[in-house]
Amino acid sequence: MPHRAACDPALLSKLVYIVSQTPPLPLKTAVIIVNYGTAELAIAATQSVLDRAAPQVAIHLVDNASPGGDAAILTQAHEAKGWGGRVTLYLEQENHGFGRGNNVVLQALAADPSPPDAVLLLNPDAELETDVLSQMAQVLAEHPDVAMVGAGISKPDGTPVTAAFRFPNSVNTFAAQLGLGPITRLLKHWQVPLPPDHPAGAVDWVAGAALLCRMQTLRALDFFDPAFFLYFEEVDLMRRANRAGWKTHYLPQARVIHAEGAATGVKSGQSARKRRPAYWYDSWQMYHRKTHGRFGAILAALAYLAGTAGHHVIATLRRRPISSPRNAFSDFWRYAMQPLLVDRQK
């Protein structure tokens, strides 16, 4: 009979330790940046990836039919900086919006015989501050149930901002619009934004400024819902992933610098009363309709209007500035409430 060596417990223990300490195989990753009217920022975002990511990471830079000469500026930068095959330009003839702009590349990557394991969606007004790609890819490699990982975000001056959130509903919509301290504190466990110092771990959704997604999950979800032009498309994506059993992870130590609102002018917590674009309200009602059904969305819309009205009354009585967007009532009624009341959807 062949001789069988006895198992050395000490050697076995050492082998188990070595295997446990061996880092997972690196994921094949790609980066997508969708530009609209922010060519110089998009160039800086691209360069920040090239400076920090491994040479095999491919970058896909989309110009969403920007007005002016963005396409020419990006083409010139590609040549002048010698980006070569590491950066692929997509000079679109139509403004697809954020989700559909990313879908242009995602669908091309999915059709590739050797698609990436994960894709980083990076805003054109964001730059990598740390080795974000490796940090977030490690989370996906170590946690098979995690589909999406979001980075911590700082303003250009270094101030950290909220980048992790709860899913919106009627209760936190009312509290957010009302903006009254006692109510906000009472409902702190239902608020949509989590604090900027929120620790790493599972959350409902994360900011889309720097979002690493598992390609397998994106395929299963059929990528972004093309009905959304801009805003709420990433919330919808993570909500659908959540319902399919996938987790979203917040990783604050992976940091990006984000000049929020550079392309749209819409910023969270902004003090100036700017008018929101129609597509923000349109996306709001589509998200709530998809998530809560038509009547649930109407309830959320009523909460939005009630909270906004209460804020106006309280601010007036206290002689304080109104913080809600200009034309908030009329725009919300026209672009969000009316389509829900008449059951009109795309």
VOBA-1610 file (N, C-alpha, C; in pm, whole numbers, padded with zeros to 5 digits, always signed):
BEGIN
Met+00084-00120+00000Met+00000+00000+00000Met+00087+00124+00000Pro+00045+00229-00069Pro+00126+00352-00070Pro+00130+00415+00068His+00243+00474+00096His+00261+00537+00227His+00187+00671+00230Arg+00112+00697+00334Arg+00039+00823+00351Arg+00099+00898+00468Ala+00151+01017+00442Ala+00216+01095+00547Ala+00113+01144+00648Ala+00152+01143+00770Ala+00063+01195+00874Ala+00051+01346+00862Cys-00065+01397+00896Cys-00089+01542+00888Cys-00028+01610+01010Asp+00060+01706+00986Asp+00123+01781+01094Asp+00030+01897+01132Pro-00030+01894+01252Pro-00123+02001+01291Pro-00060+02140+01285Ala+00066+02149+01322Ala+00133+02280+01320Ala+00148+02331+01177Leu+00184+02239+01083Leu+00198+02279+00943Leu+00064+02318+00884Leu-00041+02238+00917Leu-00174+02268+00867Leu-00221+02404+00916Ser-00195+02432+01044Ser-00234+02561+01101Ser-00161+02675+01030Lys-00034+02652+00997Lys+00044+02755+00928Lys-00010+02780+00788Leu-00047+02670+00718Leu-00102+02683+00582Leu-00235+02759+00584Val-00320+02726+00681Val-00448+02795+00693Val-00426+02943+00717Tyr-00328+02975+00802Tyr-00298+03117+00830Tyr-00252+03189+00704Ile-00164+03124+00626Ile-00111+03186+00504Ile-00223+03212+00405Val-00313+03114+00388Val-00425+03131+00295Val-00516+03244+00341Ser-00542+03250+00472Ser-00632+03354+00524Ser-00572+03493+00508Gln-00439+03502+00507Gln-00373+03632+00495Gln-00344+03671+00350Thr-00369+03579+00258Thr-00344+03609+00117Thr-00454+03697+00062Pro-00422+03814+00008Pro-00527+03902-00043Pro-00600+03840-00160Pro-00728+03871-00178Pro-00803+03816-00290Pro-00745+03863-00423Leu-00771+03784-00525Leu-00724+03823-00657Leu-00783+03958-00695Pro-00703+04045-00757Pro-00756+04177-00794Pro-00867+04165-00898Leu-00968+04249-00883Leu-01078+04250-00979Leu-01038+04332-01101Lys-01079+04286-01216Lys-01060+04364-01338Lys-01161+04479-01333Thr-01112+04601-01338Thr-01200+04717-01322Thr-01186+04813-01438Ala-01293+04889-01457Ala-01296+04997-01557Ala-01358+05119-01491Val-01335+05235-01549Val-01386+05361-01496Val-01467+05431-01604Ile-01584+05484-01566Ile-01667+05561-01659Ile-01684+05702-01604Ile-01657+05802-01687Ile-01677+05942-01653Ile-01766+06003-01761Val-01881+06058-01720Val-01974+06119-01814Val-01968+06270-01797Asn-01927+06339-01902Asn-01909+06485-01898Asn-02024+06557-01967Tyr-02060+06672-01907Tyr-02153+06764-01973Tyr-02115+06906-01933Gly-02046+06974-02021Gly-02013+07115-01997Gly-01906+07140-01894Thr-01832+07037-01856Thr-01726+07056-01754Thr-01598+06989-01803Ala-01555+07022-01924Ala-01444+06952-01987Ala-01317+06957-01903Glu-01282+07075-01850Glu-01158+07085-01773Glu-01163+07001-01646Leu-01279+06999-01581Leu-01294+06915-01463Leu-01287+06768-01500Ala-01348+06731-01613Ala-01345+06591-01657Ala-01202+06547-01689Ile-01123+06637-01745Ile-00982+06607-01772Ile-00908+06583-01641Ala-00933+06668-01541Ala-00869+06651-01410Ala-00912+06521-01344Ala-01042+06486-01357Ala-01092+06361-01301Ala-01023+06242-01366Thr-01013+06247-01498Thr-00946+06140-01572Thr-00801+06126-01529Gln-00733+06239-01517Gln-00592+06236-01480Gln-00573+06183-01338Ser-00668+06213-01249Ser-00656+06164-01112Ser-00664+06011-01108Val-00742+05952-01199Val-00749+05806-01207Val-00618+05751-01264Leu-00570+05813-01371Leu-00445+05768-01432Leu-00329+05775-01334Asp-00330+05875-01247Asp-00221+05894-01151Asp-00225+05792-01038Arg-00343+05737-01009Arg-00357+05654-00889Arg-00394+05509-00918Ala-00452+05482-01034Ala-00497+05346-01064Ala-00388+05266-01133Ala-00402+05134-01129Ala-00306+05046-01195Ala-00312+05066-01346Pro-00202+05040-01416Pro-00197+05066-01560Pro-00302+04990-01641Gln-00348+04876-01591Gln-00445+04797-01668Gln-00588+04847-01655Val-00612+04947-01570Val-00747+05002-01554Val-00782+05089-01675Ala-00889+05054-01743Ala-00933+05129-01861Ala-01031+05238-01820Ile-01019+05354-01882Ile-01107+05468-01853Ile-01191+05498-01977His-01320+05517-01956His-01413+05547-02065His-01473+05684-02038Leu-01437+05781-02120Leu-01476+05920-02100Leu-01582+05957-02203Val-01702+05988-02154Val-01816+06018-02241Val-01841+06168-02241Asp-01851+06228-02359Asp-01902+06365-02367Asp-02047+06357-02411Asn-02136+06407-02326Asn-02280+06394-02345Asn-02335+06507-02432Ala-02277+06524-02551Ala-02321+06630-02643Ala-02319+06766-02574Ser-02208+06795-02506Ser-02196+06922-02433Ser-02207+07040-02529Pro-02265+07150-02480Pro-02263+07272-02560Pro-02121+07329-02565Gly-02094+07410-02666Gly-01959+07466-02676Gly-01862+07365-02734Gly-01738+07376-02693Gly-01634+07295-02755Gly-01579+07185-02669Asp-01658+07127-02580Asp-01608+07024-02489Asp-01549+06905-02564Ala-01618+06860-02669Ala-01570+06743-02744Ala-01430+06769-02799Ala-01409+06888-02854Ala-01277+06923-02910Ala-01173+06934-02800Ile-01213+06991-02684Ile-01120+07006-02572Ile-01075+06869-02520Leu-01171+06776-02509Leu-01136+06641-02461Leu-01049+06567-02561Thr-01081+06584-02688Thr-01000+06519-02793Thr-00857+06572-02792Gln-00844+06703-02777Gln-00711+06765-02773Gln-00633+06718-02650Ala-00702+06710-02535Ala-00636+06664-02412Ala-00590+06519-02427His-00672+06437-02491His-00637+06297-02512His-00506+06285-02588Glu-00491+06368-02689Glu-00369+06365-02770Glu-00251+06430-02698Ala-00275+06547-02639Ala-00166+06622-02577Ala-00108+06551-02455Lys-00193+06482-02379Lys-00148+06417-02257Lys-00102+06274-02281Gly-00115+06227-02407Gly-00069+06093-02439Gly-00145+05984-02367Trp-00275+06001-02353Trp-00354+05900-02282Trp-00357+05766-02356Gly-00352+05771-02489Gly-00346+05649-02567Gly-00463+05556-02543Gly-00432+05426-02539Gly-00537+05326-02526Gly-00597+05315-02388Arg-00537+05382-02289Arg-00592+05374-02153Arg-00724+05450-02141Val-00746+05549-02228Val-00868+05630-02222Val-00940+05621-02356Thr-01066+05579-02352Thr-01149+05572-02472Thr-01250+05686-02467Leu-01258+05764-02572Leu-01353+05875-02580Leu-01481+05832-02650Tyr-01594+05877-02597Tyr-01725+05858-02658Tyr-01784+05997-02679Leu-01782+06045-02802Leu-01831+06179-02832Leu-01974+06167-02884Glu-02069+06176-02791Glu-02209+06153-02822Glu-02272+06274-02891Gln-02373+06247-02972Gln-02445+06353-03043Gln-02574+06391-02973Glu-02601+06327-02860Glu-02724+06353-02784Glu-02690+06354-02636Asn-02753+06445-02561Asn-02737+06448-02417Asn-02826+06340-02356His-02766+06229-02316His-02841+06116-02265His-02882+06133-02119Gly-02823+06229-02047Gly-02839+06233-01903Gly-02738+06140-01838Phe-02739+06135-01705Phe-02635+06060-01633Phe-02648+05909-01652Gly-02765+05853-01622Gly-02782+05708-01628Gly-02763+05654-01768Arg-02830+05713-01865Arg-02819+05664-02003Arg-02679+05688-02058Gly-02614+05797-02014Gly-02476+05821-02056Gly-02383+05710-02008Asn-02402+05665-01884Asn-02325+05551-01834Asn-02364+05422-01905Asn-02493+05409-01938Asn-02539+05288-02006Asn-02471+05269-02142Val-02440+05380-02209Val-02370+05370-02338Val-02245+05286-02324Val-02167+05312-02219Val-02043+05238-02197Val-02071+05102-02135Leu-02162+05096-02039Leu-02190+04969-01972Leu-02237+04863-02070Gln-02321+04901-02163Gln-02369+04805-02262Gln-02256+04760-02354Ala-02165+04853-02387Ala-02049+04816-02469Ala-01957+04721-02393Leu-01937+04747-02264Leu-01851+04660-02183Leu-01915+04522-02166Ala-02047+04519-02150Ala-02116+04391-02133Ala-02104+04304-02258Ala-02095+04368-02375Ala-02084+04295-02501Ala-01941+04250-02529Asp-01846+04300-02451Asp-01706+04264-02472Asp-01682+04118-02430Pro-01601+04043-02505Pro-01574+03904-02467Pro-01509+03891-02329Ser-01439+03996-02286Ser-01375+03993-02155Ser-01414+04118-02077Pro-01538+04123-02026Pro-01584+04243-01956Pro-01517+04257-01820Pro-01518+04377-01763Pro-01460+04396-01629Pro-01545+04331-01522Asp-01483+04304-01409Asp-01557+04251-01294Asp-01633+04362-01223Ala-01578+04484-01228Ala-01639+04597-01158Ala-01614+04725-01236Val-01703+04822-01215Val-01695+04949-01287Val-01708+05062-01186Leu-01614+05157-01191Leu-01623+05277-01109Leu-01692+05387-01188Leu-01805+05435-01136Leu-01875+05549-01195Leu-01825+05673-01123Leu-01756+05759-01196Leu-01693+05876-01135Leu-01748+06003-01199Asn-01796+06094-01116Asn-01846+06222-01167Asn-01732+06302-01229Pro-01762+06382-01332Pro-01656+06462-01393Pro-01602+06571-01300Asp-01680+06608-01198Asp-01635+06710-01105Asp-01579+06649-00976Ala-01531+06524-00987Ala-01471+06455-00871Ala-01331+06409-00907Glu-01242+06410-00808Glu-01106+06363-00826Glu-01070+06267-00714Leu-00995+06163-00747Leu-00951+06067-00647Leu-00848+06131-00555Glu-00872+06118-00425Glu-00777+06171-00326Glu-00689+06060-00269Thr-00742+05937-00268Thr-00666+05822-00221Thr-00670+05715-00331Asp-00615+05599-00303Asp-00619+05487-00398Asp-00758+05425-00394Val-00856+05504-00433Val-00997+05469-00418Val-01030+05336-00484Leu-00982+05317-00605Leu-01020+05199-00681Leu-00979+05070-00611Ser-00855+05064-00564Ser-00807+04944-00494Ser-00880+04925-00361Gln-00903+05035-00291Gln-00970+05026-00161Gln-01112+04970-00175Met-01186+05021-00273Met-01324+04977-00288Met-01332+04839-00353Ala-01240+04810-00446Ala-01239+04678-00510Ala-01213+04568-00408Gln-01133+04599-00305Gln-01105+04500-00201Gln-01233+04463-00126Val-01322+04562-00105Val-01449+04533-00037Val-01531+04434-00120Leu-01538+04457-00252Leu-01613+04365-00338Leu-01550+04227-00338Ala-01416+04222-00340Ala-01348+04093-00345Ala-01368+04014-00216Glu-01375+04083-00103Glu-01386+04015+00026Glu-01529+03989+00068His-01625+04057+00005His-01766+04042+00046His-01852+04014-00077Pro-01876+03887-00109Pro-01952+03851-00229Pro-02095+03904-00231Asp-02150+03938-00113Asp-02288+03988-00110Asp-02296+04139-00128Val-02181+04207-00137Val-02180+04352-00159Val-02169+04378-00309Ala-02260+04459-00361Ala-02262+04487-00505Ala-02209+04625-00537Met-02219+04719-00441Met-02181+04857-00469Met-02111+04917-00349Val-02007+04997-00377Val-01929+05060-00272Val-01914+05207-00305Gly-01943+05291-00206Gly-01931+05436-00224Gly-01818+05494-00143Ala-01753+05595-00197Ala-01639+05658-00131Ala-01684+05770-00038Gly-01598+05808+00055Gly-01617+05929+00133Gly-01589+06050+00045Ile-01659+06159+00070Ile-01650+06276-00017Ile-01614+06400+00063Ser-01524+06481+00009Ser-01488+06610+00067Ser-01507+06720-00036Lys-01537+06840+00013Lys-01539+06957-00074Lys-01396+06992-00113Pro-01378+07077-00214Pro-01242+07117-00252Pro-01162+07177-00137Asp-01230+07236-00036Asp-01157+07293+00077Asp-01126+07189+00185Gly-01162+07064+00160Gly-01132+06956+00254Gly-01242+06923+00351Thr-01352+06998+00350Thr-01463+06971+00442Thr-01537+06845+00401Pro-01550+06746+00491Pro-01624+06624+00456Pro-01774+06653+00446Val-01840+06586+00354Val-01984+06603+00335Val-02052+06467+00342Thr-02183+06470+00355Thr-02260+06347+00361Thr-02247+06270+00230Ala-02220+06141+00241Ala-02208+06056+00122Ala-02280+05923+00139Ala-02348+05904+00253Ala-02423+05781+00280Ala-02564+05821+00326Phe-02664+05740+00286Phe-02802+05783+00303Phe-02895+05665+00334Arg-03013+05701+00388Arg-03126+05609+00397Arg-03216+05633+00276Phe-03296+05533+00244Phe-03391+05551+00134Phe-03499+05652+00173Pro-03540+05738+00081Pro-03644+05837+00113Pro-03782+05773+00124Asn-03864+05830+00213Asn-04004+05788+00227Asn-04085+05910+00269Ser-04211+05892+00298Ser-04299+06005+00331Ser-04255+06075+00459Val-04214+05999+00561Val-04179+06058+00690Val-04055+06146+00677Asn-03948+06091+00619Asn-03826+06173+00612Asn-03836+06281+00506Thr-03926+06265+00409Thr-03949+06372+00312Thr-04012+06492+00381Phe-04113+06467+00465Phe-04178+06575+00539Phe-04079+06647+00630Ala-04000+06568+00705Ala-03904+06627+00799Ala-03799+06711+00726Ala-03753+06661+00612Ala-03649+06733+00537Ala-03701+06866+00484Gln-03824+06866+00434Gln-03880+06989+00380Gln-03917+07089+00489Leu-03963+07037+00604Leu-04001+07126+00714Leu-03878+07196+00771Gly-03770+07120+00793Gly-03646+07178+00841Gly-03658+07240+00979Leu-03740+07182+01066Leu-03758+07232+01203Leu-03679+07147+01300Gly-03590+07210+01375Gly-03498+07139+01462Gly-03559+07030+01548Pro-03662+07059+01629Pro-03720+06956+01715Pro-03773+06835+01638Ile-03838+06861+01523Ile-03890+06752+01441Ile-03775+06672+01381Thr-03673+06744+01335Thr-03556+06677+01277Thr-03489+06586+01379Arg-03474+06636+01502Arg-03412+06554+01607Arg-03500+06437+01645Leu-03631+06459+01648Leu-03725+06351+01682Leu-03719+06238+01580Leu-03699+06275+01454Leu-03700+06176+01345Leu-03559+06146+01294Lys-03459+06164+01382Lys-03321+06150+01335Lys-03291+06010+01282His-03362+05909+01331His-03337+05773+01284His-03407+05742+01152Trp-03480+05840+01100Trp-03547+05823+00970Trp-03492+05919+00865Gln-03404+06010+00904Gln-03353+06109+00810Gln-03281+06042+00694Val-03294+06101+00574Val-03227+06046+00457Val-03075+06059+00469Pro-03018+06178+00493Pro-02871+06188+00500Pro-02818+06136+00632Leu-02716+06054+00624Leu-02642+06012+00742Leu-02530+06113+00766Pro-02478+06124+00888Pro-02376+06226+00916Pro-02248+06203+00835Pro-02173+06311+00806Pro-02048+06296+00729Pro-01947+06201+00793Asp-01954+06185+00927Asp-01860+06095+00994Asp-01916+05955+01014His-02018+05918+00935His-02077+05785+00947His-01970+05679+00920Pro-01964+05574+01002Pro-01857+05474+00985Pro-01877+05385+00863Ala-01774+05314+00827Ala-01780+05220+00715Ala-01879+05108+00745Gly-01944+05060+00641Gly-02038+04950+00659Gly-02156+04960+00565Ala-02253+04871+00584Ala-02370+04865+00498Ala-02462+04985+00521Val-02510+05043+00414Val-02607+05154+00419Val-02710+05130+00309Asp-02815+05213+00307Asp-02916+05198+00202Asp-02860+05237+00065Trp-02802+05358+00059Trp-02743+05401-00068Trp-02633+05502-00041Val-02550+05523-00141Val-02436+05613-00129Val-02437+05712-00244Ala-02362+05820-00228Ala-02355+05921-00333Ala-02294+05862-00460Gly-02347+05907-00574Gly-02300+05854-00701Gly-02177+05921-00756Ala-02114+06011-00678Ala-01995+06082-00727Ala-01880+05987-00753Ala-01869+05881-00672Ala-01766+05779-00690Ala-01824+05648-00640Leu-01874+05568-00732Leu-01950+05448-00698Leu-01893+05328-00774Leu-01839+05231-00701Leu-01788+05109-00764Leu-01897+05004-00762Cys-01928+04949-00880Cys-02038+04854-00895Cys-01989+04721-00950Arg-02042+04615-00896Arg-02012+04482-00948Arg-02082+04465-01083Met-02007+04429-01186Met-02064+04418-01320Met-02174+04313-01327Gln-02158+04206-01252Gln-02258+04100-01248Gln-02393+04155-01204Thr-02391+04243-01106Thr-02515+04302-01055Thr-02575+04399-01157Leu-02490+04481-01217Leu-02539+04575-01317Leu-02608+04503-01432Arg-02550+04393-01475Arg-02612+04313-01581Arg-02750+04262-01537Ala-02754+04208-01415Ala-02879+04151-01365Ala-02989+04256-01353Leu-02950+04380-01322Leu-03047+04489-01307Leu-03077+04558-01439Asp-03010+04515-01546Asp-03023+04578-01678Asp-02979+04724-01673Phe-02875+04749-01592Phe-02809+04879-01583Phe-02905+04987-01529Phe-02877+05114-01559Phe-02962+05224-01510Phe-03096+05222-01583Asp-03200+05262-01511Asp-03331+05278-01574Asp-03324+05399-01667Pro-03343+05381-01797Pro-03329+05493-01891Pro-03438+05598-01878Ala-03542+05572-01799Ala-03648+05672-01781Ala-03598+05793-01704Phe-03494+05774-01621Phe-03440+05886-01544Phe-03341+05963-01630Phe-03361+06095-01639Phe-03264+06178-01712Phe-03148+06217-01621Leu-03182+06269-01505Leu-03079+06311-01409Leu-03143+06319-01271Tyr-03072+06269-01171Tyr-03112+06264-01031Tyr-03203+06144-01004Phe-03177+06081-00889Phe-03248+05965-00837Phe-03219+05837-00914Glu-03143+05843-01024Glu-03115+05721-01097Glu-03024+05628-01017Glu-02929+05683-00940Glu-02842+05598-00860Glu-02915+05545-00737Val-03008+05623-00682Val-03090+05575-00569Val-03176+05459-00616Asp-03236+05475-00734Asp-03318+05368-00792Asp-03235+05243-00817Leu-03114+05260-00867Leu-03027+05145-00895Leu-02996+05069-00767Met-02960+05141-00661Met-02925+05074-00536Met-03047+05017-00465Arg-03163+05080-00486Arg-03287+05025-00431Arg-03320+04892-00499Arg-03305+04885-00630Arg-03332+04761-00702Arg-03231+04653-00663Ala-03106+04693-00644Ala-03005+04597-00598Ala-03039+04543-00459Asn-03084+04633-00371Asn-03124+04595-00236Asn-03238+04494-00239Arg-03336+04519-00324Arg-03451+04429-00333Arg-03412+04293-00391Ala-03303+04291-00468Ala-03255+04166-00527Ala-03161+04092-00432Gly-03138+04147-00313Gly-03058+04079-00213Gly-02913+04123-00204Trp-02875+04227-00279Trp-02738+04278-00275Trp-02725+04389-00170Lys-02603+04407-00118Lys-02577+04512-00020Lys-02498+04626-00083Thr-02516+04744-00025Thr-02436+04862-00061Thr-02351+04899+00059His-02223+04926+00034His-02126+04949+00142His-02070+05090+00131Tyr-02058+05157+00244Tyr-01996+05290+00250Tyr-01854+05274+00302Leu-01756+05334+00230Leu-01616+05322+00267Leu-01554+05462+00276Pro-01567+05529+00392Pro-01522+05668+00402Pro-01372+05688+00388Gln-01293+05583+00416Gln-01148+05599+00402Gln-01104+05606+00256Ala-01187+05562+00164Ala-01163+05584+00021Ala-01221+05721-00011Arg-01138+05819-00041Arg-01186+05957-00046Arg-01172+06019-00184Val-01273+06100-00218Val-01268+06179-00341Val-01299+06324-00305Ile-01248+06415-00388Ile-01280+06557-00376Ile-01386+06587-00480His-01496+06649-00437His-01610+06667-00526His-01655+06812-00529Ala-01649+06874-00646Ala-01701+07009-00666Ala-01848+06996-00706Glu-01934+06964-00609Glu-02074+06929-00635Glu-02147+07037-00713Gly-02227+06992-00810Gly-02313+07083-00884Gly-02245+07164-00990Ala-02121+07130-01028Ala-02048+07209-01127Ala-02121+07212-01261Ala-02186+07102-01297Ala-02254+07094-01426Ala-02400+07137-01418Thr-02467+07108-01304Thr-02611+07131-01295Thr-02648+07255-01214Gly-02559+07297-01123Gly-02591+07409-01035Gly-02677+07370-00917Val-02713+07241-00904Val-02794+07194-00792Val-02701+07134-00687Lys-02704+07192-00565Lys-02618+07144-00458Lys-02702+07114-00335Ser-02658+07012-00260Ser-02728+06980-00136Ser-02696+07084-00031Gly-02799+07129+00039Gly-02777+07223+00148Gly-02736+07362+00105Gln-02757+07397-00022Gln-02714+07530-00066Gln-02803+07637-00005Ser-02744+07751+00028Ser-02819+07857+00094Ser-02892+07945-00007Ala-02837+07961-00124Ala-02901+08045-00225Ala-03026+07975-00278Arg-03135+08050-00295Arg-03261+07992-00341Arg-03261+07984-00494Lys-03199+07880-00545Lys-03197+07859-00689Lys-03316+07773-00729Arg-03362+07793-00849Arg-03474+07714-00899Arg-03423+07579-00948Arg-03488+07472-00905Arg-03448+07340-00948Arg-03496+07315-01091Pro-03417+07240-01169Pro-03462+07208-01305Pro-03581+07113-01302Ala-03659+07117-01409Ala-03780+07034-01417Ala-03747+06886-01402Tyr-03632+06844-01454Tyr-03602+06701-01451Tyr-03578+06651-01308Trp-03543+06741-01214Trp-03530+06696-01075Trp-03664+06649-01022Tyr-03769+06728-01043Tyr-03904+06692-00997Tyr-03956+06570-01071Asp-03927+06563-01200Asp-03970+06449-01280Asp-03907+06321-01227Ser-03779+06326-01196Ser-03711+06209-01142Ser-03763+06175-01003Trp-03793+06277-00924Trp-03847+06255-00789Trp-03975+06171-00796Gln-04068+06214-00882Gln-04195+06142-00886Gln-04178+06003-00946Met-04088+05985-01042Met-04067+05852-01099Met-04009+05757-00996Tyr-03913+05807-00916Tyr-03853+05721-00815Tyr-03958+05677-00714His-04035+05771-00662His-04134+05736-00559His-04245+05648-00617Arg-04282+05669-00741Arg-04383+05583-00804Arg-04330+05440-00817Lys-04205+05425-00863Lys-04148+05292-00878Lys-04133+05222-00744Thr-04096+05299-00642Thr-04064+05240-00512Thr-04188+05212-00428His-04281+05307-00425His-04396+05297-00335His-04530+05280-00406Gly-04529+05275-00539Gly-04655+05269-00612Gly-04714+05409-00627Arg-04814+05423-00712Arg-04870+05555-00740Arg-04926+05621-00615Phe-05004+05548-00536Phe-05067+05610-00420Phe-04965+05637-00309Gly-04865+05553-00297Gly-04757+05581-00204Gly-04679+05704-00245Ala-04661+05721-00376Ala-04591+05839-00426Ala-04674+05965-00403Ile-04806+05954-00417Ile-04893+06070-00389Ile-04883+06107-00241Leu-04877+06007-00154Leu-04862+06034-00011Leu-04729+06106+00016Ala-04622+06060-00049Ala-04492+06125-00034Ala-04495+06267-00088Ala-04569+06288-00199Ala-04581+06421-00258Ala-04656+06516-00164Leu-04762+06464-00101Leu-04836+06546-00005Leu-04747+06581+00115Ala-04664+06486+00157Ala-04570+06512+00266Ala-04470+06620+00225Tyr-04425+06615+00101Tyr-04332+06715+00049Tyr-04396+06853+00052Leu-04518+06863+00001Leu-04586+06992-00003Leu-04618+07043+00137Ala-04662+06953+00226Ala-04695+06994+00362Ala-04569+07042+00435Gly-04460+06971+00418Gly-04336+07013+00482Gly-04285+07146+00429Thr-04296+07165+00297Thr-04253+07291+00236Thr-04339+07407+00284Ala-04472+07385+00289Ala-04563+07489+00337Ala-04532+07524+00483Gly-04510+07421+00564Gly-04478+07446+00705Gly-04349+07523+00720His-04252+07493+00637His-04124+07565+00642His-04144+07713+00610His-04224+07741+00507His-04249+07881+00469His-04317+07957+00583Val-04415+07893+00647Val-04487+07959+00756Val-04393+07986+00873Ile-04318+07885+00913Ile-04228+07899+01028Ile-04119+08003+01000Ala-04062+07998+00879Ala-03958+08095+00845Ala-04011+08237+00845Thr-04133+08254+00796Thr-04194+08387+00793Thr-04219+08439+00934Leu-04275+08352+01020Leu-04304+08392+01157Leu-04176+08424+01234Arg-04071+08354+01206Arg-03944+08376+01275Arg-03858+08483+01205Arg-03907+08531+01092Arg-03834+08630+01012Arg-03696+08579+00972Arg-03697+08456+00926Arg-03574+08394+00880Arg-03585+08364+00730Pro-03472+08349+00662Pro-03476+08323+00517Pro-03541+08189+00487Ile-03613+08185+00377Ile-03671+08060+00326Ile-03563+07987+00248Ser-03546+07858+00277Ser-03437+07783+00214Ser-03484+07692+00100Ser-03614+07675+00084Ser-03662+07589-00025Ser-03634+07655-00159Pro-03622+07578-00266Pro-03591+07635-00398Pro-03697+07735-00443Arg-03658+07826-00528Arg-03756+07919-00586Arg-03859+07841-00667Asn-03981+07889-00665Asn-04093+07828-00738Asn-04116+07683-00694Ala-04083+07651-00569Ala-04093+07513-00523Ala-04234+07458-00535Phe-04334+07537-00496Phe-04472+07488-00501Phe-04520+07466-00644Ser-04506+07568-00727Ser-04559+07557-00863Ser-04483+07453-00945Asp-04351+07446-00928Asp-04274+07348-01004Asp-04303+07206-00956Phe-04313+07188-00824Phe-04342+07055-00774Phe-04481+07010-00819Trp-04576+07100-00813Trp-04712+07066-00855Trp-04716+07027-01002Arg-04646+07103-01085Arg-04651+07080-01229Arg-04575+06954-01271Tyr-04455+06936-01219Tyr-04370+06829-01269Tyr-04373+06700-01186Ala-04424+06707-01063Ala-04428+06588-00978Ala-04570+06546-00944Met-04649+06640-00888Met-04782+06603-00842Met-04880+06576-00956Gln-04886+06664-01053Gln-04981+06644-01162Gln-04965+06511-01235Pro-04842+06473-01273Pro-04828+06342-01338Pro-04877+06226-01250Leu-04864+06239-01117Leu-04914+06135-01028Leu-05067+06134-01021Leu-05125+06253-01016Leu-05272+06262-01004Leu-05343+06212-01129Val-05286+06241-01246Val-05350+06197-01370Val-05294+06063-01417Asp-05207+06005-01334Asp-05147+05875-01364Asp-05072+05878-01496Arg-04992+05985-01513Arg-04913+05998-01635Arg-04769+05961-01603Gln-04714+05869-01678Gln-04575+05830-01659Gln-04515+05797-01794Lys-04380+05798-01795Lys-04309+05770-01920Lys-04314+05621-01952
//
